[in-house]
Amino acid sequence: MNYRPLTTLCMTAMSLASCSILSAAENPSAAAQAVNALALDLLAKGTEANANTLLSPYSIQSALAMTYAGAAGVTRAEMAKALHYPEDEKALHLSFTDLQKALETVATSTVAQAKNLEKMGGHTDPIVLTVANRLFGQQGYEFKQPFLDLVKDRYGAPLQTMDFERNAAQERVKINTWVEEQTHKRITDLIPSGALTEDTRMVLVNAIYLKAPWADEFPAGATKPLPFQIKGGGAADVPTMRRTGRMGYGKRDGYQVITVPYFGGDMQLLVLLPDAKDGLAAMEAKLTSGILAASANPENLEVELYLPKFKMEPPVMALGTTLRTLGIASAFDTPQGSANFERMAPRKADAYLYISEVFHKTFLALDEKGTEAAAATAVVMVRATSVIEEPKPVAVRVDRPFLFAIQHRASGACIFIGRVTDPR
């Protein structure tokens, strides 16, 4: 029997840094746990251990959570297990809604804070943060209304009709242009040429962009070339920023935790620095989702921080193989005929939905003024703080390979995560 590709589902997500404090009614904990757990899984099984790496687990999870909303049977069970989802699916989608709302409110809150600062004679730019979701679906195709309603209500993704059957290449350009616009041109060409065909039926996109200034900038004049142990080996000079001030700091078993707040205080840069110059892999191996969340609020101390500037813009990643390794098999129609997305669209004997590939692309630049980061993920489915005497500042030199995250403090969710082994 010929199981031809029936639908393509692409999801993209763009992220930078900043978020607001949650109200009592919001509860993104399930989403945050899933985001952090998948982050560590992907670092361990989907990236080179000693290479610069940048991922947006929030982006990837947002995309896959929307896909999961249409899954059934074994496909649903495999996805839930591999993606660390709770049994209560309604609570899961509500949690992602709450986390998205928390991210969206940061821009408004920092605008007000920036205005108040200006009245007192100060100045800083507010955080720029946009979150956008869109579902691009083949015109005339019988998507199930409950699925469309859930994606629209929980993820804010309206349906926009497309004609993949006759103009797949043109529609790919339109979707990529939409992603580019949402991400301030930081993510381009998310969906590769040829990824959408006449059999494509749906492309589901989540995009988030954030540009966040530090709560206190690093003085530009203090940046100097200092040695960094490249990949835990020989040293090379790299541009290194320096600032002394209040930051989160904690000493753990074999590594240090440092948090540097962005303007508004709701988002932060989390740095996990191994004690040994070649201790990154051993540190990563002991990390858990809970440890990442618990690292969000270390003791607030006076810290003298030396931190390298860096910029990352890796090419598009294909995550399908890694996701299969994590246990998501039938969603990719392995074995053939096993994919079940009947809650998304009718499953027929010779025509059904399955994921053909998951594309992910990221961008991040960190300097004296703050951080700009972006990411996009595309799941492609085809037809088959008292004033006291201060102690001496803790000196922290980030001069060896380290792990970092752009983290939402209230939930502990790592919106971006990566490792730096060579800042050059």
C-alpha positions as CSV (number, residue, x, y, z in Angstrom):
1,M,0.0,0.0,0.0
2,N,1.3,3.4,-0.9
3,Y,1.3,5.7,2.2
4,R,1.8,9.1,0.6
5,P,2.7,12.2,2.7
6,L,-0.5,13.9,3.7
7,T,0.4,16.9,5.8
8,T,3.3,19.1,6.6
9,L,3.4,20.7,10.0
10,C,6.1,23.2,10.6
11,M,6.6,25.1,13.8
12,T,9.0,27.9,14.5
13,A,10.0,29.7,17.7
14,M,12.1,32.8,18.3
15,S,13.4,33.8,21.7
16,L,15.5,36.4,23.5
17,A,15.6,37.4,27.1
18,S,13.0,38.7,29.6
19,C,9.9,37.9,31.4
20,S,7.5,39.1,34.1
21,I,6.6,37.9,37.6
22,L,3.7,35.5,37.5
23,S,0.4,36.2,39.0
24,A,-1.0,33.6,41.5
25,A,-3.3,32.3,38.8
26,E,-0.5,31.5,36.4
27,N,1.2,28.1,36.6
28,P,3.8,27.4,34.0
29,S,5.6,24.7,36.0
30,A,4.6,21.8,33.8
31,A,5.8,23.6,30.7
32,A,9.0,24.8,32.5
33,Q,9.8,21.3,33.6
34,A,9.3,19.9,30.1
35,V,11.3,22.6,28.5
36,N,14.3,22.1,30.9
37,A,14.2,18.3,30.7
38,L,14.2,18.4,26.9
39,A,17.0,20.9,26.9
40,L,19.2,18.5,28.7
41,D,18.2,15.5,26.6
42,L,19.0,17.5,23.4
43,L,22.4,18.7,24.8
44,A,23.3,15.1,25.7
45,K,22.1,13.3,22.6
46,G,21.7,15.9,19.8
47,T,24.8,18.0,20.0
48,E,28.6,17.6,19.8
49,A,29.9,17.4,23.4
50,N,32.8,19.8,23.0
51,A,31.4,22.3,20.5
52,N,29.6,25.6,20.7
53,T,25.9,24.9,20.9
54,L,22.7,27.0,21.0
55,L,19.2,25.7,21.3
56,S,15.8,27.1,22.3
57,P,14.1,24.3,24.2
58,Y,11.1,26.6,24.7
59,S,10.8,27.0,20.9
60,I,11.1,23.3,20.3
61,Q,8.7,22.3,23.1
62,S,6.1,24.9,22.0
63,A,6.2,23.4,18.5
64,L,6.0,19.8,19.7
65,A,3.3,20.6,22.2
66,M,1.1,21.9,19.5
67,T,1.9,18.8,17.4
68,Y,1.1,16.6,20.5
69,A,-2.4,18.2,20.6
70,G,-3.2,16.3,17.5
71,A,-1.6,13.0,18.4
72,A,-3.4,9.8,19.5
73,G,-2.7,6.3,20.5
74,V,0.9,5.1,20.7
75,T,2.1,8.2,19.0
76,R,0.6,10.3,21.8
77,A,2.1,8.0,24.5
78,E,5.6,8.1,22.9
79,M,5.5,11.9,22.6
80,A,4.3,12.4,26.2
81,K,7.1,10.1,27.6
82,A,9.9,11.5,25.5
83,L,8.9,15.1,25.9
84,H,8.3,14.8,29.7
85,Y,4.6,15.7,29.6
86,P,2.3,15.2,32.5
87,E,-0.7,12.8,32.3
88,D,-3.1,15.7,32.4
89,E,-2.9,17.1,28.9
90,K,-5.3,20.0,29.6
91,A,-3.0,21.1,32.3
92,L,0.0,20.9,30.0
93,H,-1.6,23.2,27.4
94,L,-2.7,25.6,30.1
95,S,0.8,25.7,31.4
96,F,2.3,26.6,28.0
97,T,-0.4,29.3,27.8
98,D,0.6,30.7,31.2
99,L,4.3,30.6,30.3
100,Q,3.6,32.4,27.0
101,K,1.5,35.0,28.8
102,A,4.3,35.6,31.3
103,L,6.8,36.1,28.5
104,E,4.5,38.5,26.7
105,T,3.9,40.8,29.7
106,V,7.5,41.6,30.2
107,A,7.6,44.2,27.4
108,T,4.7,46.2,28.9
109,S,6.2,46.1,32.4
110,T,9.6,47.2,31.3
111,V,8.2,50.1,29.3
112,A,6.6,51.4,32.5
113,Q,9.8,50.9,34.4
114,A,11.9,52.6,31.7
115,K,9.5,55.6,31.9
116,N,9.9,55.8,35.7
117,L,13.6,55.6,35.3
118,E,13.6,58.5,32.8
119,K,11.7,60.7,35.2
120,M,14.5,60.2,37.7
121,G,17.1,61.2,35.2
122,G,18.1,57.8,34.0
123,H,17.7,56.0,30.8
124,T,17.5,52.5,29.4
125,D,15.6,50.9,26.6
126,P,12.7,48.6,27.6
127,I,12.8,45.0,26.6
128,V,11.5,44.2,23.2
129,L,9.6,40.9,23.2
130,T,7.1,39.5,20.7
131,V,5.5,36.1,20.6
132,A,3.5,35.1,17.6
133,N,1.9,31.8,16.5
134,R,0.3,30.9,13.2
135,L,-1.1,27.8,11.6
136,F,-0.7,27.7,7.9
137,G,-3.0,25.0,6.5
138,Q,-4.0,23.7,3.1
139,Q,-7.2,25.3,1.8
140,G,-10.1,22.9,1.8
141,Y,-8.4,20.3,4.0
142,E,-10.5,18.7,6.7
143,F,-8.6,19.7,9.9
144,K,-10.6,18.8,13.0
145,Q,-12.2,21.8,14.6
146,P,-11.4,20.7,18.2
147,F,-7.7,20.7,17.3
148,L,-7.9,24.1,15.6
149,D,-9.8,25.5,18.5
150,L,-7.2,24.2,21.0
151,V,-4.2,25.6,19.1
152,K,-6.0,28.9,18.7
153,D,-7.2,29.2,22.3
154,R,-4.1,27.8,24.1
155,Y,-1.3,29.0,21.7
156,G,-3.0,31.9,20.0
157,A,-2.4,30.4,16.5
158,P,-5.0,31.4,14.0
159,L,-5.4,29.4,10.8
160,Q,-4.2,31.0,7.6
161,T,-5.0,29.1,4.4
162,M,-2.4,28.3,1.9
163,D,-2.2,26.4,-1.4
164,F,0.6,23.9,-1.0
165,E,-0.8,21.6,-3.7
166,R,-0.1,24.1,-6.5
167,N,2.4,26.5,-5.0
168,A,4.5,24.8,-2.3
169,A,7.7,26.6,-3.1
170,Q,6.0,30.0,-3.1
171,E,4.2,29.2,0.2
172,R,7.5,28.2,1.8
173,V,8.8,31.7,0.9
174,K,5.7,33.3,2.5
175,I,6.1,31.3,5.7
176,N,9.9,32.0,5.9
177,T,9.2,35.7,5.3
178,W,6.6,35.7,8.2
179,V,9.2,34.1,10.5
180,E,11.8,36.6,9.4
181,E,9.4,39.5,10.2
182,Q,8.5,38.1,13.6
183,T,12.2,37.7,14.5
184,H,13.4,41.1,13.3
185,K,15.3,39.3,10.4
186,R,17.4,37.2,12.8
187,I,16.0,33.9,11.5
188,T,15.9,33.5,7.8
189,D,15.2,30.5,5.6
190,L,13.9,28.4,8.5
191,I,12.2,25.9,6.2
192,P,14.7,24.6,3.7
193,S,14.1,24.4,0.0
194,G,12.2,21.2,-0.9
195,A,10.9,20.7,2.6
196,L,7.3,21.6,1.5
197,T,5.7,19.8,-1.4
198,E,2.4,19.4,-3.0
199,D,1.6,16.9,-0.3
200,T,2.1,19.5,2.5
201,R,-1.1,20.2,4.4
202,M,-0.1,22.3,7.4
203,V,2.7,24.4,8.8
204,L,2.3,25.4,12.5
205,V,4.6,28.2,13.5
206,N,5.5,29.6,17.0
207,A,7.8,32.6,16.9
208,I,9.3,34.6,19.8
209,Y,11.8,37.4,19.7
210,L,13.4,39.3,22.6
211,K,16.0,42.0,22.9
212,A,17.0,42.6,26.6
213,P,19.3,45.1,28.1
214,W,21.2,44.2,31.3
215,A,19.8,45.6,34.5
216,D,23.3,47.1,34.8
217,E,25.5,47.3,31.7
218,F,29.0,46.1,31.6
219,P,31.3,49.2,31.1
220,A,32.5,49.1,27.5
221,G,35.9,50.5,28.6
222,A,36.4,47.5,30.9
223,T,36.3,44.9,28.1
224,K,39.8,43.6,27.4
225,P,41.3,40.5,25.7
226,L,41.8,37.9,28.3
227,P,42.7,34.2,28.0
228,F,40.0,31.5,27.6
229,Q,40.7,27.8,27.7
230,I,39.5,26.9,24.3
231,K,37.6,23.6,24.4
232,G,39.2,23.0,27.8
233,G,42.6,23.0,26.3
234,G,45.1,25.7,25.3
235,A,44.3,29.3,26.0
236,A,43.5,32.1,23.5
237,D,42.7,35.7,24.2
238,V,39.0,36.7,23.7
239,P,37.2,39.9,24.3
240,T,36.1,39.7,28.0
241,M,33.7,42.0,29.8
242,R,34.1,42.9,33.5
243,R,31.6,44.3,36.0
244,T,31.2,44.3,39.7
245,G,27.8,44.4,41.3
246,R,25.0,42.4,42.9
247,M,24.4,39.1,41.1
248,G,23.2,35.7,42.0
249,Y,26.0,33.3,43.0
250,G,26.2,29.8,44.4
251,K,28.9,27.2,44.8
252,R,27.8,23.7,43.9
253,D,29.4,20.3,43.7
254,G,32.1,20.8,41.0
255,Y,30.7,24.0,39.5
256,Q,29.5,27.6,40.2
257,V,26.2,29.2,39.5
258,I,26.0,32.8,38.4
259,T,22.9,34.8,37.4
260,V,23.1,38.2,35.7
261,P,19.7,40.0,35.6
262,Y,18.3,41.7,32.6
263,F,16.3,45.0,33.0
264,G,13.2,44.4,35.1
265,G,14.7,41.4,36.8
266,D,12.3,38.8,35.5
267,M,14.7,37.4,33.0
268,Q,18.4,36.5,33.5
269,L,21.5,35.0,32.1
270,L,22.3,31.8,33.9
271,V,25.9,30.7,33.8
272,L,27.0,27.2,35.0
273,L,30.8,27.2,35.3
274,P,32.6,24.0,36.0
275,D,35.5,24.2,38.4
276,A,37.9,22.3,36.1
277,K,38.8,23.7,32.7
278,D,37.8,20.4,31.2
279,G,34.9,19.7,33.5
280,L,32.0,20.7,31.3
281,A,30.9,17.2,30.3
282,A,31.0,15.9,33.8
283,M,28.9,18.9,35.0
284,E,26.3,18.5,32.2
285,A,26.0,14.8,33.1
286,K,24.8,15.6,36.7
287,L,22.3,18.3,35.7
288,T,18.6,17.7,35.9
289,S,15.5,19.8,35.0
290,G,15.1,20.4,38.8
291,I,18.6,21.6,39.2
292,L,18.2,24.1,36.3
293,A,15.0,25.4,37.9
294,A,16.6,25.6,41.4
295,S,19.5,27.5,39.9
296,A,17.2,30.4,39.1
297,N,17.5,32.1,42.5
298,P,20.9,31.6,44.1
299,E,22.1,33.9,46.9
300,N,22.5,37.6,45.9
301,L,26.1,38.6,46.4
302,E,28.6,41.2,45.3
303,V,30.4,39.6,42.4
304,E,33.3,40.7,40.2
305,L,32.4,38.9,37.0
306,Y,34.6,38.4,33.9
307,L,32.4,37.2,31.1
308,P,33.4,36.7,27.4
309,K,31.4,38.4,24.7
310,F,30.1,35.9,22.1
311,K,27.8,35.6,19.2
312,M,26.2,32.4,17.9
313,E,24.3,31.9,14.6
314,P,24.4,28.2,13.8
315,P,22.8,26.7,10.7
316,V,19.4,25.1,10.6
317,M,19.4,21.9,12.6
318,A,17.4,18.8,11.7
319,L,16.3,17.2,14.9
320,G,14.3,14.3,13.6
321,T,17.0,11.7,14.2
322,T,17.6,12.9,17.8
323,L,13.9,12.9,18.6
324,R,13.7,9.3,17.3
325,T,16.6,8.4,19.6
326,L,14.7,9.9,22.5
327,G,11.8,7.6,21.8
328,I,9.5,9.4,19.4
329,A,9.3,6.9,16.6
330,S,5.7,6.4,15.4
331,A,5.2,10.2,15.0
332,F,7.8,9.8,12.2
333,D,5.9,6.8,10.9
334,T,8.4,4.3,12.1
335,P,7.4,1.6,11.5
336,Q,5.5,2.5,8.4
337,G,1.8,2.9,9.1
338,S,2.2,3.6,12.8
339,A,1.8,7.4,12.9
340,N,-1.4,8.5,14.5
341,F,-2.5,12.2,14.4
342,E,-6.2,11.5,14.1
343,R,-7.0,14.2,16.6
344,M,-5.5,16.7,14.0
345,A,-7.2,15.3,10.9
346,P,-9.0,12.1,9.8
347,R,-6.7,9.1,9.6
348,K,-7.5,7.0,6.6
349,A,-6.0,3.7,5.7
350,D,-3.9,5.0,2.8
351,A,-3.5,8.7,3.8
352,Y,-2.5,10.0,7.2
353,L,-0.3,12.5,8.9
354,Y,3.2,12.0,10.1
355,I,6.3,14.1,10.9
356,S,8.9,14.1,8.2
357,E,11.5,16.3,9.9
358,V,11.9,18.9,12.7
359,F,13.9,22.0,11.7
360,H,15.4,24.3,14.3
361,K,17.4,27.6,13.9
362,T,18.8,30.0,16.5
363,F,20.6,33.3,17.0
364,L,22.2,34.9,20.0
365,A,24.5,37.9,20.6
366,L,25.8,38.8,24.0
367,D,27.7,42.0,24.7
368,E,28.1,44.9,27.2
369,K,24.6,46.2,26.6
370,G,22.6,43.0,26.9
371,T,21.5,40.0,24.9
372,E,19.6,39.5,21.7
373,A,18.6,36.0,20.8
374,A,16.2,34.2,18.4
375,A,15.3,30.7,17.5
376,A,12.9,28.9,15.1
377,T,11.7,25.4,15.1
378,A,9.8,23.7,12.3
379,V,8.2,20.3,12.7
380,V,7.4,19.1,9.3
381,M,4.6,16.6,8.9
382,V,3.8,15.1,5.6
383,R,1.1,13.1,4.1
384,A,1.8,9.6,5.6
385,T,17.5,41.7,47.6
386,S,19.5,46.0,54.6
387,V,22.5,47.7,54.1
388,I,25.4,45.9,55.9
389,E,29.1,45.9,55.6
390,E,29.8,44.2,52.3
391,P,32.3,41.4,52.1
392,K,34.9,41.4,49.4
393,P,33.3,40.6,46.0
394,V,33.4,37.1,44.8
395,A,35.7,37.0,41.8
396,V,34.3,34.8,39.0
397,R,36.3,34.3,35.8
398,V,34.4,32.6,33.1
399,D,37.6,31.6,31.3
400,R,36.8,28.0,30.4
401,P,34.0,26.1,28.7
402,F,30.7,26.8,30.3
403,L,26.9,26.2,30.0
404,F,24.5,29.2,29.8
405,A,20.8,29.8,29.6
406,I,18.5,32.7,29.1
407,Q,16.1,31.9,32.0
408,H,12.7,33.0,33.2
409,R,13.3,33.5,36.9
410,A,9.8,32.8,38.2
411,S,9.4,29.4,36.5
412,G,13.0,28.5,36.1
413,A,12.3,27.7,32.4
414,C,15.4,28.0,30.2
415,I,14.1,29.8,27.1
416,F,17.6,29.4,25.5
417,I,20.3,27.0,26.5
418,G,23.8,26.5,25.1
419,R,27.4,25.8,25.7
420,V,30.4,27.9,24.9
421,T,33.7,26.1,24.3
422,D,35.2,28.7,22.0
423,P,33.9,32.3,22.2
424,R,35.9,33.5,19.2
